[in-house]
Amino acid sequence: QVQLVESGGGLVQAGGSLRLSCAASGFPFKINTMGWYRQAPGKQRELVATITSVGSTNYADSVKGRFTISRDNAKNTVYLQMSSLKPEDTAVYYCKARPGLIDYWGQGTQVTVSS
């Protein structure tokens, strides 16, 4: 059974940093692309960053230069290091995997950036 468990969210002041973690299980983590998405109130869920099995990364323009996605295949965990946070980064952040034809999502972790 695929499970994705996010952690690391919280309340931070603008300009601060947070590191999100997503612990994965139930599928061959190291050969799968992993992604971070976010959804702000009243808005659609949007891509934040992805990382392939070989470590190639892709970022939304809004977070380039501020966020870094990484993975530890030994721990079946993907991370999102967020720096220079802005109030507009406030959202629920979700981890996603697609081991096959179905998208799997974690339960999300709230990130709130105060101005």
Secondary structure per residue as TSV (DSSP state, phi and psi in degrees):
chain	resnum	aa	ss	phi	psi
A	1	Q	-	360.0	126.3
A	2	V	-	-71.8	131.2
A	3	Q	E	-134.8	137.0
A	4	L	E	-130.1	123.0
A	5	V	E	-125.4	111.7
A	6	E	E	-88.5	153.3
A	7	S	E	-155.7	166.8
A	8	G	-	105.2	-4.9
A	9	G	-	-70.2	172.5
A	10	G	E	165.2	-167.3
A	11	L	E	-103.0	130.5
A	12	V	E	-142.8	151.3
A	13	Q	E	-78.7	154.6
A	14	A	T	-55.1	137.9
A	15	G	T	92.0	-10.8
A	16	G	-	-83.6	-174.7
A	17	S	-	-132.9	153.6
A	18	L	E	-146.3	153.1
A	19	R	E	-122.3	121.0
A	20	L	E	-94.9	147.4
A	21	S	E	-125.9	149.4
A	22	C	E	-135.3	111.2
A	23	A	E	-91.0	125.3
A	24	A	E	-112.3	149.6
A	25	S	E	-156.0	161.4
A	26	G	S	90.6	5.2
A	27	F	S	-157.2	164.9
A	28	P	-	-75.0	88.4
A	29	F	G	-54.9	-46.1
A	30	K	G	-68.2	-14.9
A	31	I	G	-103.8	5.4
A	32	N	S	-110.8	140.5
A	33	T	-	-68.7	137.4
A	34	M	E	-118.6	151.5
A	35	G	E	-139.7	153.4
A	36	W	E	-113.5	134.3
A	37	Y	E	-128.9	165.1
A	38	R	E	-144.6	155.3
A	39	Q	E	-139.3	117.0
A	40	A	-	-90.6	157.8
A	41	P	T	-55.7	129.8
A	42	G	T	77.0	5.5
A	43	K	S	-121.7	162.9
A	44	Q	-	-77.2	154.5
A	45	R	-	-65.9	137.8
A	46	E	E	-132.3	151.8
A	47	L	E	-68.4	136.5
A	48	V	E	-105.5	-53.7
A	49	A	E	-163.3	152.2
A	50	T	E	-132.9	157.4
A	51	I	E	-140.9	129.8
A	52	T	-	-83.4	178.3
A	53	S	T	-64.2	-24.7
A	54	V	T	-101.5	8.6
A	55	G	-	92.7	7.5
A	56	S	-	-72.4	136.7
A	57	T	E	-119.0	156.1
A	58	N	E	-143.3	139.1
A	59	Y	E	-130.5	148.8
A	60	A	-	-66.3	146.2
A	61	D	T	-57.2	-33.3
A	62	S	T	-68.6	-16.4
A	63	V	T	-118.1	-4.0
A	64	K	T	-57.4	134.5
A	65	G	T	84.7	-10.1
A	66	R	T	-116.9	-33.2
A	67	F	E	-110.9	148.2
A	68	T	E	-134.2	124.5
A	69	I	E	-97.9	141.4
A	70	S	E	-149.7	169.2
A	71	R	E	-144.0	151.1
A	72	D	E	-124.0	100.5
A	73	N	T	-67.7	-25.7
A	74	A	T	-69.0	-26.8
A	75	K	T	-106.3	1.9
A	76	N	T	51.6	45.9
A	77	T	E	-134.2	139.3
A	78	V	E	-116.0	143.5
A	79	Y	E	-120.6	156.6
A	80	L	E	-134.4	106.5
A	81	Q	E	-87.4	120.7
A	82	M	E	-116.2	124.7
A	83	S	-	-127.3	166.5
A	84	S	S	48.4	47.2
A	85	L	-	-65.5	145.5
A	86	K	-	-120.1	156.7
A	87	P	G	-55.1	-32.4
A	88	E	G	-72.5	-6.0
A	89	D	G	-83.0	-6.8
A	90	T	-	-60.2	124.7
A	91	A	E	-178.2	171.3
A	92	V	E	-90.4	128.3
A	93	Y	E	-102.3	131.5
A	94	Y	E	-120.8	145.0
A	95	C	E	-98.3	141.4
A	96	K	E	-133.2	141.3
A	97	A	E	-132.7	153.4
A	98	R	-	-137.7	72.8
A	99	P	S	-81.1	72.5
A	100	G	S	129.1	-136.0
A	101	L	S	-105.0	3.2
A	102	I	S	-118.1	136.3
A	103	D	-	-83.1	134.2
A	104	Y	E	-115.9	138.5
A	105	W	E	-124.9	148.6
A	106	G	-	-80.2	-177.3
A	107	Q	-	-82.6	-13.4
A	108	G	-	92.9	154.4
A	109	T	E	-136.5	133.0
A	110	Q	E	-80.3	131.2
A	111	V	E	-119.8	124.0
A	112	T	E	-124.1	124.2
A	113	V	E	-113.2	117.8
A	114	S	E	-92.6	148.0
A	115	S	-	-90.9	360.0
